[in-house]
Amino acid sequence: MARPYNPGPKQFVFAVGDGNDQQVSVGDPQEAYVAFSAFFRDRESDTYAVKDEPAGQSLVLMPRVGVISRIKGADQPRTEYLQVDRVNRYLPSAMLFFENGYAGLDRFGQWFADLADLDASPETRGAARAATITTEAAAIEEVARIWADSGMVDPSDQYYVFFDSHDADDDRAERAELLQLIEFLGLDRVDAPAKAAGGEVWVRTDPRLDVECARWS
């Protein structure tokens, strides 16, 4: 588990771009999450920003266009963008930011440095993300991240099931990335049972996956 990037009382600024920013002082990430959840649900806006000004880090939620961005650095800020496929992803991203700032979102999904990259098809984005992963250790870690987000182990303990109960139209970018990483790692993908949802991916258990997935359980 990542350590808090700045433990103790913290100050955040919540903003929606109307000039009516809300400054909050909180004792822990859960308190910040509760405060921001209320802020998020009580307003209608194109953007919702969480700013940690002392740390020079921000999180921006853009639900109307399905994007999250994270920013760090003041002089030459680094911004990365994430396409969001499900509405229930926004507030969990805020919780990760409250827990560990910019770095807390490293494993939340497929981040890209250029907003234009999100215009590519999900399959293209997934393949591009997979292509950046060039070592076995990094690939195993990424596969475990994908599994932890929406997977399970089937009752026989023989298979890891990715995208459990998801349709084929869900998670297309992450599925494309996963399939390329499965090939890269030489994992044994098997046909899903007839009763499985159309988006599920079944992979035979592997000692490398067992160790890494256990860290995420």
Accessible surface in RSA format (square Angstrom, percent):
REM  Atomic radii and reference values for relative SASA: ProtOr
REM  Chains: A
REM  Algorithm: Lee & Richards
REM  Probe-radius: 1.40
REM  Slices: 20
REM RES _ NUM      All-atoms   Total-Side   Main-Chain    Non-polar    All polar
REM                ABS   REL    ABS   REL    ABS   REL    ABS   REL    ABS   REL
RES MET A   1   235.36 121.9 150.08  99.3  85.28 203.1 124.17 105.6 111.19 147.3
RES ALA A   2    68.08  62.6  36.51  56.3  31.58  71.8  47.49  66.9  20.60  54.6
RES ARG A   3   209.23  87.8 198.46 101.2  10.76  25.6  71.02  97.1 138.21  83.8
RES PRO A   4    72.09  52.5  62.15  56.7   9.94  36.1  62.40  51.5   9.69  60.3
RES TYR A   5    63.76  29.8  28.59  16.3  35.17  91.5  37.37  28.1  26.39  32.5
RES ASN A   6    72.89  50.3  69.53  67.2   3.36   8.1   8.63  20.8  64.27  62.1
RES PRO A   7   100.21  73.0  79.84  72.8  20.37  74.0  84.95  70.1  15.26  94.8
RES GLY A   8    37.66  46.4   0.00   N/A  37.66  46.4  23.80  65.3  13.87  31.1
RES PRO A   9   109.04  79.5  90.41  82.4  18.63  67.7  90.41  74.6  18.63 115.8
RES LYS A  10    20.94  10.2  18.27  11.2   2.67   6.4  17.25  15.5   3.69   3.9
RES GLN A  11    98.06  54.8  93.96  68.7   4.11   9.8  47.33 100.7  50.73  38.5
RES PHE A  12     3.39   1.7   2.21   1.4   1.19   3.1   2.88   1.7   0.51   1.5
RES VAL A  13    16.10  10.6  16.10  14.6   0.00   0.0  16.10  14.0   0.00   0.0
RES PHE A  14     0.00   0.0   0.00   0.0   0.00   0.0   0.00   0.0   0.00   0.0
RES ALA A  15     7.02   6.5   6.21   9.6   0.81   1.8   6.36   9.0   0.65   1.7
RES VAL A  16    19.45  12.8   7.60   6.9  11.86  28.6   8.20   7.1  11.26  30.5
RES GLY A  17    73.73  90.9   0.00   N/A  73.73  90.9  36.98 101.5  36.74  82.3
RES ASP A  18    97.11  68.0  59.12  58.8  37.99  89.8  44.66 105.1  52.45  52.3
RES GLY A  19    71.22  87.8   0.00   N/A  71.22  87.8  38.41 105.4  32.81  73.5
RES ASN A  20    99.47  68.6  92.26  89.2   7.21  17.4  21.76  52.4  77.72  75.1
RES ASP A  21    65.92  46.2  42.15  42.0  23.76  56.2  11.32  26.6  54.59  54.4
RES GLN A  22    61.11  34.2  57.14  41.8   3.97   9.5  25.52  54.3  35.59  27.0
RES GLN A  23   149.73  83.7 121.81  89.0  27.92  66.5  28.29  60.2 121.44  92.1
RES VAL A  24    22.39  14.7  14.66  13.3   7.72  18.6  21.63  18.8   0.76   2.1
RES SER A  25    75.73  64.0  49.97  66.7  25.75  59.3  33.60  71.6  42.12  59.0
RES VAL A  26     9.26   6.1   5.48   5.0   3.78   9.1   9.05   7.9   0.21   0.6
RES GLY A  27    40.97  50.5   0.00   N/A  40.97  50.5  22.95  63.0  18.02  40.4
RES ASP A  28    72.63  50.9  66.40  66.1   6.23  14.7  31.42  73.9  41.21  41.1
RES PRO A  29    40.67  29.6  38.11  34.7   2.56   9.3  40.26  33.2   0.41   2.5
RES GLN A  30    97.57  54.6  96.66  70.6   0.90   2.2  50.55 107.6  47.01  35.7
RES GLU A  31    83.71  48.1  77.36  58.5   6.35  15.1  34.63  67.0  49.08  40.1
RES ALA A  32     0.10   0.1   0.10   0.2   0.00   0.0   0.10   0.1   0.00   0.0
RES TYR A  33    54.02  25.2  54.02  30.7   0.00   0.0  30.05  22.6  23.97  29.5
RES VAL A  34    89.18  58.7  85.85  77.7   3.33   8.0  87.49  76.0   1.69   4.6
RES ALA A  35    27.62  25.4  17.43  26.9  10.19  23.2  25.91  36.5   1.70   4.5
RES PHE A  36     0.00   0.0   0.00   0.0   0.00   0.0   0.00   0.0   0.00   0.0
RES SER A  37     7.48   6.3   7.48  10.0   0.00   0.0   7.41  15.8   0.08   0.1
RES ALA A  38    52.59  48.4  45.17  69.7   7.42  16.9  52.04  73.3   0.56   1.5
RES PHE A  39     3.40   1.7   0.24   0.1   3.15   8.2   2.70   1.6   0.69   2.0
RES PHE A  40    34.65  17.3  31.69  19.6   2.95   7.7  31.69  19.2   2.95   8.5
RES ARG A  41   166.05  69.7 131.14  66.9  34.90  83.1  58.52  80.0 107.53  65.2
RES ASP A  42   111.54  78.1  77.14  76.8  34.39  81.3  23.76  55.9  87.77  87.5
RES ARG A  43    71.16  29.9  60.98  31.1  10.18  24.2  24.86  34.0  46.30  28.1
RES GLU A  44   157.00  90.1 126.07  95.4  30.93  73.6  57.52 111.3  99.49  81.2
RES SER A  45    15.85  13.4   8.78  11.7   7.08  16.3   8.78  18.7   7.08   9.9
RES ASP A  46    84.30  59.1  79.13  78.8   5.17  12.2  27.44  64.6  56.87  56.7
RES THR A  47    49.84  35.4  49.73  50.4   0.10   0.2  30.97  41.6  18.87  28.5
RES TYR A  48     9.98   4.7   9.98   5.7   0.00   0.0   0.14   0.1   9.84  12.1
RES ALA A  49    13.44  12.4  13.44  20.7   0.00   0.0  13.44  18.9   0.00   0.0
RES VAL A  50     0.04   0.0   0.04   0.0   0.00   0.0   0.04   0.0   0.00   0.0
RES LYS A  51    66.84  32.6  66.64  40.9   0.20   0.5  26.88  24.2  39.96  42.6
RES ASP A  52     0.44   0.3   0.44   0.4   0.00   0.0   0.00   0.0   0.44   0.4
RES GLU A  53   112.31  64.5  90.13  68.2  22.18  52.8  37.35  72.2  74.96  61.2
RES PRO A  54   109.62  79.9  65.31  59.5  44.32 161.1  78.21  64.6  31.41 195.2
RES ALA A  55    42.04  38.7  11.41  17.6  30.63  69.7  23.53  33.1  18.51  49.0
RES GLY A  56    22.57  27.8   0.00   N/A  22.57  27.8  20.53  56.3   2.04   4.6
RES GLN A  57    33.15  18.5  30.54  22.3   2.61   6.2   1.02   2.2  32.14  24.4
RES SER A  58    21.75  18.4  21.72  29.0   0.03   0.1   3.33   7.1  18.42  25.8
RES LEU A  59     0.00   0.0   0.00   0.0   0.00   0.0   0.00   0.0   0.00   0.0
RES VAL A  60    25.00  16.5  25.00  22.6   0.00   0.0  25.00  21.7   0.00   0.0
RES LEU A  61     0.00   0.0   0.00   0.0   0.00   0.0   0.00   0.0   0.00   0.0
RES MET A  62    31.35  16.2  31.35  20.8   0.00   0.0   5.88   5.0  25.48  33.8
RES PRO A  63    39.37  28.7  21.13  19.3  18.25  66.3  21.23  17.5  18.15 112.8
RES ARG A  64   147.74  62.0 110.09  56.1  37.66  89.7  54.68  74.7  93.06  56.4
RES VAL A  65    99.32  65.4  77.93  70.5  21.39  51.6  87.00  75.6  12.33  33.4
RES GLY A  66    12.83  15.8   0.00   N/A  12.83  15.8  11.59  31.8   1.24   2.8
RES VAL A  67     8.63   5.7   8.63   7.8   0.00   0.0   8.63   7.5   0.00   0.0
RES ILE A  68     0.00   0.0   0.00   0.0   0.00   0.0   0.00   0.0   0.00   0.0
RES SER A  69     4.53   3.8   4.53   6.1   0.00   0.0   0.26   0.5   4.28   6.0
RES ARG A  70    12.69   5.3  12.69   6.5   0.00   0.0   0.00   0.0  12.69   7.7
RES ILE A  71    45.61  26.0  45.61  34.0   0.00   0.0  45.61  32.8   0.00   0.0
RES LYS A  72    77.37  37.7  76.31  46.8   1.06   2.5  32.99  29.7  44.38  47.3
RES GLY A  73    37.76  46.6   0.00   N/A  37.76  46.6  29.07  79.8   8.68  19.4
RES ALA A  74    88.76  81.6  54.81  84.6  33.95  77.2  62.07  87.4  26.68  70.7
RES ASP A  75   142.79 100.0 111.07 110.6  31.72  75.0  36.95  87.0 105.84 105.6
RES GLN A  76   166.29  93.0 141.79 103.6  24.50  58.3  47.40 100.9 118.89  90.2
RES PRO A  77    75.87  55.3  53.29  48.6  22.58  82.1  53.29  44.0  22.58 140.3
RES ARG A  78   124.74  52.4 119.95  61.1   4.78  11.4  44.86  61.3  79.88  48.4
RES THR A  79    38.08  27.1  28.79  29.2   9.28  22.1  15.04  20.2  23.03  34.8
RES GLU A  80    15.18   8.7  15.18  11.5   0.00   0.0   0.00   0.0  15.18  12.4
RES TYR A  81    42.96  20.1  42.96  24.4   0.00   0.0  10.54   7.9  32.41  40.0
RES LEU A  82     8.22   4.6   8.22   5.9   0.00   0.0   8.22   5.8   0.00   0.0
RES GLN A  83    48.32  27.0  36.13  26.4  12.20  29.0   6.52  13.9  41.80  31.7
RES VAL A  84    14.42   9.5   1.02   0.9  13.40  32.3   3.00   2.6  11.41  31.0
RES ASP A  85    85.70  60.0  47.47  47.3  38.23  90.4  20.18  47.5  65.52  65.3
RES ARG A  86    66.21  27.8  59.82  30.5   6.39  15.2  46.15  63.1  20.06  12.2
RES VAL A  87   126.23  83.1 110.20  99.8  16.03  38.6 112.61  97.8  13.63  37.0
RES ASN A  88   101.49  70.0  85.55  82.7  15.94  38.4  42.07 101.3  59.41  57.4
RES ARG A  89    33.19  13.9  33.19  16.9   0.00   0.0   6.42   8.8  26.76  16.2
RES TYR A  90     7.63   3.6   7.63   4.3   0.00   0.0   4.13   3.1   3.50   4.3
RES LEU A  91    18.39  10.2  17.41  12.5   0.98   2.5  17.41  12.2   0.98   2.6
RES PRO A  92    58.82  42.9  53.79  49.0   5.03  18.3  58.07  47.9   0.74   4.6
RES SER A  93     0.00   0.0   0.00   0.0   0.00   0.0   0.00   0.0   0.00   0.0
RES ALA A  94     0.08   0.1   0.00   0.0   0.08   0.2   0.08   0.1   0.00   0.0
RES MET A  95    40.38  20.9  40.38  26.7   0.00   0.0  39.79  33.8   0.59   0.8
RES LEU A  96    54.17  30.2  54.03  38.7   0.15   0.4  54.07  38.0   0.11   0.3
RES PHE A  97     0.10   0.0   0.10   0.1   0.00   0.0   0.10   0.1   0.00   0.0
RES PHE A  98     4.09   2.0   0.20   0.1   3.89  10.1   0.20   0.1   3.89  11.1
RES GLU A  99    69.94  40.2  67.29  50.9   2.65   6.3  20.55  39.7  49.40  40.3
RES ASN A 100    23.20  16.0  21.83  21.1   1.37   3.3   4.29  10.3  18.91  18.3
RES GLY A 101     0.14   0.2   0.00   N/A   0.14   0.2   0.14   0.4   0.00   0.0
RES TYR A 102     8.86   4.1   8.68   4.9   0.18   0.5   8.68   6.5   0.18   0.2
RES ALA A 103    54.72  50.3  45.64  70.4   9.07  20.6  46.13  65.0   8.59  22.8
RES GLY A 104    17.77  21.9   0.00   N/A  17.77  21.9   7.24  19.9  10.54  23.6
RES LEU A 105     0.00   0.0   0.00   0.0   0.00   0.0   0.00   0.0   0.00   0.0
RES ASP A 106    71.60  50.2  63.05  62.8   8.55  20.2  22.85  53.8  48.74  48.6
RES ARG A 107   106.03  44.5  96.47  49.2   9.56  22.8  36.13  49.4  69.90  42.4
RES PHE A 108    16.98   8.5  11.76   7.3   5.23  13.6  15.68   9.5   1.30   3.7
RES GLY A 109     1.20   1.5   0.00   N/A   1.20   1.5   1.20   3.3   0.00   0.0
RES GLN A 110     7.09   4.0   5.51   4.0   1.58   3.8   3.86   8.2   3.23   2.4
RES TRP A 111    19.44   7.8   5.36   2.6  14.08  33.1   5.36   2.9  14.08  22.8
RES PHE A 112    24.18  12.1  20.66  12.8   3.52   9.2  24.18  14.7   0.00   0.0
RES ALA A 113    81.32  74.8  58.92  90.9  22.40  51.0  58.92  83.0  22.40  59.3
RES ASP A 114    76.18  53.4  72.60  72.3   3.58   8.5  21.53  50.7  54.65  54.5
RES LEU A 115    86.90  48.4  83.76  59.9   3.14   7.9  83.76  58.8   3.14   8.5
RES ALA A 116    61.04  56.1  48.43  74.7  12.61  28.7  52.34  73.7   8.70  23.0
RES ASP A 117    60.34  42.3  54.32  54.1   6.02  14.2  12.43  29.2  47.91  47.8
RES LEU A 118    13.95   7.8   5.12   3.7   8.83  22.2   5.12   3.6   8.83  23.8
RES ASP A 119   127.63  89.4  93.63  93.2  34.01  80.4  34.65  81.5  92.99  92.7
RES ALA A 120    38.00  34.9  21.07  32.5  16.93  38.5  32.62  45.9   5.38  14.2
RES SER A 121    50.95  43.0  37.87  50.5  13.07  30.1  39.25  83.6  11.69  16.4
RES PRO A 122    28.96  21.1  28.96  26.4   0.00   0.0  28.96  23.9   0.00   0.0
RES GLU A 123    76.93  44.2  74.30  56.2   2.63   6.3  55.13 106.6  21.80  17.8
RES THR A 124    75.98  54.0  70.39  71.4   5.59  13.3  49.12  66.0  26.86  40.6
RES ARG A 125    17.60   7.4  16.60   8.5   1.00   2.4   2.27   3.1  15.33   9.3
RES GLY A 126     0.00   0.0   0.00   N/A   0.00   0.0   0.00   0.0   0.00   0.0
RES ALA A 127    38.58  35.5  37.03  57.1   1.55   3.5  37.39  52.7   1.19   3.1
RES ALA A 128    45.40  41.7  35.34  54.5  10.06  22.9  43.11  60.7   2.29   6.1
RES ARG A 129    46.24  19.4  44.77  22.8   1.47   3.5   4.53   6.2  41.71  25.3
RES ALA A 130     4.28   3.9   0.37   0.6   3.91   8.9   0.37   0.5   3.91  10.4
RES ALA A 131    67.37  61.9  42.95  66.3  24.42  55.6  51.02  71.8  16.35  43.3
RES THR A 132    99.16  70.5  68.84  69.8  30.32  72.3  70.95  95.3  28.21  42.6
RES ILE A 133    22.06  12.6  14.05  10.5   8.01  19.3  16.16  11.6   5.90  16.0
RES THR A 134   103.92  73.9  79.95  81.1  23.97  57.1  57.88  77.7  46.05  69.6
RES THR A 135    75.99  54.0  71.68  72.7   4.30  10.3  69.73  93.7   6.26   9.5
RES GLU A 136    92.28  53.0  85.63  64.8   6.65  15.8  26.64  51.5  65.64  53.6
RES ALA A 137    78.58  72.3  63.53  98.0  15.06  34.3  70.98 100.0   7.60  20.1
RES ALA A 138    39.50  36.3  32.97  50.9   6.53  14.9  36.40  51.3   3.10   8.2
RES ALA A 139     0.00   0.0   0.00   0.0   0.00   0.0   0.00   0.0   0.00   0.0
RES ILE A 140    12.92   7.4  12.92   9.6   0.00   0.0  12.92   9.3   0.00   0.0
RES GLU A 141    56.63  32.5  56.53  42.8   0.10   0.2  12.86  24.9  43.77  35.7
RES GLU A 142    12.24   7.0  11.05   8.4   1.19   2.8   2.98   5.8   9.26   7.6
RES VAL A 143     0.00   0.0   0.00   0.0   0.00   0.0   0.00   0.0   0.00   0.0
RES ALA A 144     0.00   0.0   0.00   0.0   0.00   0.0   0.00   0.0   0.00   0.0
RES ARG A 145     6.33   2.7   5.34   2.7   0.99   2.4   3.91   5.3   2.42   1.5
RES ILE A 146     0.36   0.2   0.11   0.1   0.25   0.6   0.11   0.1   0.25   0.7
RES TRP A 147    21.68   8.7  21.63  10.5   0.05   0.1  21.63  11.5   0.05   0.1
RES ALA A 148    41.86  38.5   9.08  14.0  32.77  74.6  13.86  19.5  27.99  74.2
RES ASP A 149    57.73  40.4  27.87  27.7  29.86  70.6  14.31  33.7  43.42  43.3
RES SER A 150    18.46  15.6   4.11   5.5  14.36  33.1  15.44  32.9   3.02   4.2
RES GLY A 151    25.39  31.3   0.00   N/A  25.39  31.3   0.00   0.0  25.39  56.9
RES MET A 152    66.74  34.6  62.78  41.5   3.96   9.4  44.74  38.0  21.99  29.1
RES VAL A 153    57.89  38.1  39.08  35.4  18.82  45.3  39.08  34.0  18.82  51.0
RES ASP A 154    10.82   7.6  10.27  10.2   0.54   1.3   0.04   0.1  10.78  10.7
RES PRO A 155   130.08  94.8  94.87  86.5  35.21 128.0 106.53  88.0  23.55 146.3
RES SER A 156    56.82  48.0  27.62  36.9  29.20  67.3  38.38  81.7  18.44  25.8
RES ASP A 157   105.32  73.8  90.92  90.5  14.40  34.1  26.42  62.2  78.90  78.7
RES GLN A 158    89.17  49.9  86.84  63.5   2.34   5.6  25.73  54.8  63.45  48.1
RES TYR A 159    42.43  19.8  42.43  24.1   0.00   0.0  16.78  12.6  25.65  31.6
RES TYR A 160    12.75   6.0  12.75   7.3   0.00   0.0   0.47   0.4  12.29  15.1
RES VAL A 161     0.00   0.0   0.00   0.0   0.00   0.0   0.00   0.0   0.00   0.0
RES PHE A 162     0.09   0.0   0.09   0.1   0.00   0.0   0.09   0.1   0.00   0.0
RES PHE A 163     1.67   0.8   1.59   1.0   0.08   0.2   1.59   1.0   0.08   0.2
RES ASP A 164    44.31  31.0  38.33  38.1   5.98  14.1   3.28   7.7  41.03  40.9
RES SER A 165    83.14  70.3  59.17  79.0  23.97  55.2  35.18  74.9  47.96  67.2
RES HIS A 166    35.94  19.6  34.45  23.9   1.49   3.8  14.32  14.8  21.62  25.2
RES ASP A 167    91.00  63.7  90.20  89.8   0.80   1.9  17.86  42.0  73.14  72.9
RES ALA A 168    58.21  53.5  49.76  76.8   8.46  19.2  49.76  70.1   8.46  22.4
RES ASP A 169   122.67  85.9 105.14 104.6  17.53  41.5  28.35  66.7  94.32  94.1
RES ASP A 170    54.13  37.9  50.78  50.5   3.35   7.9   6.31  14.8  47.82  47.7
RES ASP A 171     8.52   6.0   6.71   6.7   1.81   4.3   0.16   0.4   8.37   8.3
RES ARG A 172    93.30  39.2  88.76  45.2   4.55  10.8  15.60  21.3  77.71  47.1
RES ALA A 173     5.13   4.7   4.61   7.1   0.52   1.2   4.61   6.5   0.52   1.4
RES GLU A 174    19.99  11.5  19.78  15.0   0.21   0.5  14.58  28.2   5.41   4.4
RES ARG A 175    29.52  12.4  29.52  15.0   0.00   0.0  27.10  37.0   2.42   1.5
RES ALA A 176    20.93  19.2  11.09  17.1   9.84  22.4  16.30  23.0   4.63  12.3
RES GLU A 177     0.00   0.0   0.00   0.0   0.00   0.0   0.00   0.0   0.00   0.0
RES LEU A 178     0.00   0.0   0.00   0.0   0.00   0.0   0.00   0.0   0.00   0.0
RES LEU A 179    60.66  33.8  54.29  38.8   6.37  16.0  54.50  38.3   6.16  16.6
RES GLN A 180    74.16  41.5  67.71  49.5   6.45  15.4  30.63  65.2  43.53  33.0
RES LEU A 181     2.63   1.5   2.63   1.9   0.00   0.0   2.63   1.8   0.00   0.0
RES ILE A 182     9.13   5.2   9.13   6.8   0.00   0.0   9.13   6.6   0.00   0.0
RES GLU A 183   144.39  82.9 122.95  93.0  21.45  51.1  50.43  97.6  93.96  76.7
RES PHE A 184   105.09  52.6  72.10  44.7  32.99  85.8  81.50  49.4  23.58  67.5
RES LEU A 185    13.71   7.6   1.25   0.9  12.46  31.3   4.78   3.4   8.94  24.0
RES GLY A 186    62.02  76.5   0.00   N/A  62.02  76.5  33.69  92.5  28.32  63.4
RES LEU A 187    15.30   8.5   0.28   0.2  15.02  37.8   1.72   1.2  13.58  36.6
RES ASP A 188    69.10  48.4  61.66  61.4   7.44  17.6  28.28  66.5  40.83  40.7
RES ARG A 189   123.68  51.9  98.76  50.3  24.92  59.3  28.48  38.9  95.19  57.7
RES VAL A 190    30.69  20.2  22.06  20.0   8.63  20.8  28.36  24.6   2.34   6.3
RES ASP A 191   140.12  98.1 117.39 116.8  22.73  53.7  37.00  87.1 103.12 102.8
RES ALA A 192    40.35  37.1  17.33  26.7  23.01  52.4  17.33  24.4  23.01  61.0
RES PRO A 193    49.67  36.2  33.47  30.5  16.20  58.9  45.62  37.7   4.05  25.2
RES ALA A 194   115.99 106.7  69.41 107.1  46.58 106.0  82.41 116.1  33.58  89.0
RES LYS A 195   189.69  92.5 150.24  92.2  39.46  93.9 104.58  94.1  85.11  90.7
RES ALA A 196    23.69  21.8   1.24   1.9  22.45  51.1   6.98   9.8  16.71  44.3
RES ALA A 197    29.51  27.1  11.89  18.3  17.62  40.1  22.94  32.3   6.57  17.4
RES GLY A 198    64.95  80.1   0.00   N/A  64.95  80.1  33.91  93.1  31.05  69.5
RES GLY A 199     1.04   1.3   0.00   N/A   1.04   1.3   0.93   2.5   0.11   0.3
RES GLU A 200    19.26  11.1  10.15   7.7   9.11  21.7   0.00   0.0  19.26  15.7
RES VAL A 201     1.16   0.8   0.57   0.5   0.59   1.4   1.16   1.0   0.00   0.0
RES TRP A 202    22.63   9.1  21.71  10.5   0.92   2.2  21.71  11.6   0.92   1.5
RES VAL A 203     0.02   0.0   0.02   0.0   0.00   0.0   0.02   0.0   0.00   0.0
RES ARG A 204    94.76  39.8  93.60  47.7   1.16   2.8  38.97  53.3  55.79  33.8
RES THR A 205    47.29  33.6  30.87  31.3  16.42  39.1   9.33  12.5  37.96  57.4
RES ASP A 206    26.83  18.8  25.51  25.4   1.32   3.1   3.41   8.0  23.42  23.4
RES PRO A 207   101.04  73.6  98.71  90.0   2.33   8.5 100.45  82.9   0.59   3.7
RES ARG A 208    75.60  31.7  65.69  33.5   9.91  23.6  48.89  66.8  26.72  16.2
RES LEU A 209     0.00   0.0   0.00   0.0   0.00   0.0   0.00   0.0   0.00   0.0
RES ASP A 210    58.87  41.2  53.49  53.2   5.38  12.7  25.55  60.1  33.32  33.2
RES VAL A 211   104.28  68.6  98.57  89.2   5.71  13.8 102.82  89.3   1.46   4.0
RES GLU A 212    22.65  13.0  22.63  17.1   0.02   0.1   1.06   2.0  21.60  17.6
RES CYS A 213     1.84   1.4   1.82   2.0   0.03   0.1   1.83   4.6   0.02   0.0
RES ALA A 214    68.85  63.3  47.72  73.6  21.13  48.1  52.58  74.0  16.27  43.1
RES ARG A 215   146.48  61.5 107.28  54.7  39.20  93.3  53.92  73.7  92.56  56.1
RES TRP A 216    70.51  28.3  42.53  20.6  27.98  65.7  47.12  25.1  23.39  38.0
RES SER A 217   113.48  95.9  45.28  60.4  68.20 157.1  68.89 146.7  44.59  62.5
END  Absolute sums over single chains surface
CHAIN  1 A    11221.4       8677.3       2544.1       5856.6       5364.8
END  Absolute sums over all chains
TOTAL         11221.4       8677.3       2544.1       5856.6       5364.8
